[in-house]
Amino acid sequence: MEDIVLSSLERTDTDSVAHWKKLLEREGIHEDPHLDYTVVAYDRHGDMVATGSCFRNTLRCFAVDSAHRGEGLLNCIVSHLVDYQYRHGICHLFLHTKCCNAPLFHELGFYEIARVEGQVVLMENQRDGFSHYLNSLTRGRGTQAAIVMNANPFTAGHRRLVETACRENDTLHLFLVSEDLSQFSFETRKQLVESGTRDLTNIIYHETESYLISAAVFPSYFFPSNQELTSIQATLDCTVFLKIAHALDITSRYVGEEPFSKTTAVYNQVLSTLLPPGGVAYREIPRLTADDTVISASTVRRLIAEKKPPADLLVKLLPPTTYQYLLGARLIK
């Protein structure tokens, strides 16, 4: 290991980037376009023999040249990335790895949260991270349902979905996606959801942290990928959700019908397949329409981007609380 040199990969160095891509390809690792930092290891001959990257609070894109396995290179790369993240104030880390590699990462201080057998394992560097999250969630009573919602922004369609779940159950656990990778910030989305549902008295609000629909568990939700990868990550997300549902005695999950987003459509299909065998009913609610327009957050965002959206239509697409927020923020006139 004394002959190994670590160096950050500069994206402007086209020659090094080309060698990095070839290393990933040789080891069967898909290149991830969403990376904050990449480290590479060179041997004494100047050959690139290992690499790893990070994005937000995740570690990803690990590859070790097959001729150099067993030399401690993975340990070296992971230790470097963990130190890099710690120096930048990110201490709770997550990673995806192949099932066969999970024991290696466990030896390096990572602990399994969930897995898709034969495909991927989700791990974190805190032994009790997920159990602490489960224990922090407020319990409900009676028949309990769940919605996991990004609400980017909160629309009349979201409101109808929440109303339906509240009406049909004693307790609704409303999980708001915490990841800040949407047009509207988490704090804004949280404000809009809570203000738009404050009259409904049987809701318990939760933050998903990094455990549901996040860059750690389901990056394809934010950065569309091919259908196979999206399906695997959606399956992993559903597996984590079932663990949460069992801890809270949730027996049904409500989703909105998805006519637009291919990613969300794949996600709904996965949920409809995996939830019932896991003891959670799948409830898909038809989309609400207004003036022959299907209400969706993407439609609202498109109208906002047009700068002069028809006010009479927006009033029908949005709860009053969201409409007033957009006016106050001068996103509409």
N, C-alpha and C positions, 0 to 999 in steps of 0.2 A: 504493500500500500504506500510505501514511502516514495515510489516512483509515479504515483498518481497525482495529477494536477487538476484541480477544479477551477472552472471558469464560467462566468455568466455568458449566456448566448446572446449576442447582439443581433437583433433582427436585420440590421443594415449590412451585416456580414454575410453576403449571399453564399459564399463558399461554405462557411460553417453551417448555415441553415440547411444547405443541400445535404451535407454529411449527416446532420441531425435527422432530417427526414428519412434518409436511407437507413439509419440505425433503427428508427421506429418501424419502418417497413419490414426490415429483416426480422425483427422480433415480434411481428404481428400486432403492433400497437397502432391504433388509429391516431393520426395527427389531430390534435385539438386546436382549433383556431382561437380559443378564448383562454389566453394565458397571461398572467401578470409578470411572471419571472421564470426563467429556465436556467438550470445549471447543467453543465456537461463535464464529464471526466475524460481526461486524456492519459494514455499510457506513456511510457518512456520513449516510444517511437513517434509520439505525436498523433496517434490514432484515437478517435473518439470511441470510447468503449462503454459509456453509461450516461444516462440522463434522467432528469426528473424535473417537474414543473409545479407551479402553484397558480391558482386562480382564486381570489378572495380567500375564504377559509378552507380551501380544499387543496390537496396534493394530487397530482395526476400526471399522466404521460411518462410513467417509469419504463425504462428499457435498459437492459444490461446485455452487452454482446455475449452470445452463447459461448464463445471461446474463453470468456473471463468470468463465468459464473463460479460461485464458491470462493471468490476472492474478497468478499466483504464490500463490494462496490455499492450494493443496494443500501447497506447500512450507512456508508459514507454519504451517499446522495440524500437519503432521508434525513440524516442528522443535520446536514447542511441546510436543507429546506426548512426543517423545524426551527433551526436557529434563525434563519432569515425571517420566518413568519413571526417568531417571538420578538425579534428586534423591531418589527413593524406593529407590535401590539396585538397580534392575532395569536391567541394561545389555545383556543379550542379548534382542533383541526379534524378534517374528515377526508376520507379517500375511498375510491372504488378500486377493487382489485379482482383478478380472476380467483375463483374458488381455490385453485391449487396453490395460490400465493398467499392466502390468508395466514397460514402458520408463520410465514416469514415476517409479515408485518406485525403479527402478534408478538413475536420476539423483539420487535423494535418499539413496542409500547402502544400498539393500537388494538382496539377491542371491537369485536363484532357487534353490530346492531341488528342487521338483517341480511338475508341472502336470497338470491334467485338461483336455485340449485343448478350447477353446471354452467352458470353464466357469470355472476358477479356477487361480490360481498361488499356491503357498506360497513366501514369501520370508523372509529373515532379514537382520539388519543386520551380520552378521559374514561377511566374504568367504569365509573358510575354515572356517566353523562346522560345516557338515555333513561336510566332508572330514576335519576334525579328529576328529569323533565316530566316523566310520568307521575311522580309523586307530587309535583308542583301543580298539576292540573286539578281544578275544582270539580268535585263530584256533583252529579245531579240526582234526580229522583224519578221514580216511575218509568214509563217508556221513554227511552232516550235515543235521539237521532243526532246526526252530525251533518254539517256542511263544511267543506273546505273551499274557501273563496279568496280570489285575488282582488276582485272588485276594482278594476282599473279603468274607469271609476265605478262607483256604486250606482246601478241603474234601477229603473222600475222593474226590470226583469229579475234582478237580484232580490229586490224587495218582495216580489211575488213568491219566489222560491223560499225565502225565509218565512214568510207568512204561512205558506202551505205546511212547512215542516213544524212550525210552532203550533198550528191548529191541530195537527194530527198526532202530536206527541206531548208528553208532560214536560220534557226538557229538550232543548236544542243546544248542542255544543257547536258553536260557530267558530271555526278555526280560520283565522285571517293570515294569509301568506305573508310572512315577515320579510322575505328576501326583497331587498331594494334594487330590483332590476326592471321595474316597470316605469311607465311614463309618469304616473303619480307615485309619490313617495309612500313608504309604509305608513308614516305618521298621518299623511293626508288621507290615505285609504282607510286607515283605522278610524279616523275622525268621521269620515263620511258614512261608514258602515254603522258606527255606534249612534250617530245623530239620526240616521235614517231608520233606525229600528228601536229607538229608545222607548217607544210606546208598547213594545212587545215584552212582556214581563217574564217569560220563561226561557230566556236566552242566557247561556254562559259563554262569554267571549274568551277565546284562547289565542295566543300567538303560536305560530308553527315553529318558530326559531329555525333551525336548519334541518328539522326532521321530516318535513312534508313540503313538497313542491319547492325545492330550493336548488341552488347551484350544487349543493353536496349530493342530493338524492336524485333530482330530476332536472338536470341542466337543459335537456332537450325542450322543456316547457318554455324556456326563455330564449334558447338558441336552437331553432328548428333543425333537426337532424334527419337521417333516413328513418324509415318506418321501423326497421328491425331494432335499431338502437333506442328509438322512442318507446317501443313496446317493452323492451327489457327494463328501461328506467321507470316506466309507468308501473310495471310489475313490482319493482323494488319499492316504489313509493306506496303502492297498495299494501305490500307486506308490512311495511312500517305502520301504516294506518291501522291495519288489523290488530297489531299489538296494542296500539292506543285504544282502539275500540273495546278490546277485551278488558283493558284496565279500567275503563269508565262505564262498562256495561252498556255500550252503544249497540243498538240492534238494527239500525237502518242508516243509510247514507243517502242524502238527496243531492242530485245534480241537475243542471239544466241541459236540455237537449242542445246538441251542438251542430248547427248547420254550416258553420263557416271555417273554424280552425281545424285543420287536419290533425294537429297534435292533440288537441282536446278531444277530438273524436276518437282517436286511438286510445287515449286515457280512459274515456268513458267505456269503450269496449272492454278494456282490461278490467275495469272495476265491475262491470256487469258479469264478467266471467268468474272473477276471483272472490268477490265479496260474499255471495250466497253460500258457497262451500265453507267459508270462514265464519259463518253464523251472523252475517250482516246483510240485511235486505238491501237491494239496489232499487232506488226510486228515481226514475228519470222524468222530469217535469217538462211538458212542452213549452217552447219559447212563447213569451208574450209578444204581441204585435201592436203597432200603432200606425194608423194610416197606411196599412199594407207594408209597413217596415218592421222587420224582425228586430226586436230590441236586443242589442248586445253592446258591450263596452267598446268593442272595436268600431262599431258604427258611430258611437258617440265621439270616440277619438278622431275618427275621420271627419266628422262634421266640425269639430273644434279646429282641426287643421285647416279647414276651408276658410277660417277667419270670420266669415259672416254666415253662420248656420241659421236656418229658419227657426226663430224663437218659438213659434207655435208648435213645431215638431219636437224640439228639445224638451219643452214642457211636458210632452206626452212620454218621452223616453226616460225621463229622470224623476226621481222623487224630489219634492220641493227643496229638501235640504241640500241635495247635490246641485240642483239648479242655482240656488242662492250662493253656494260656495263658488261655482264657476263665474257667476256675475261679480262677486266680491274680489276674486282673483284676477278679474279682467281677462279671462280666457274666452268669454263670450260677451256680447253686448246686447 
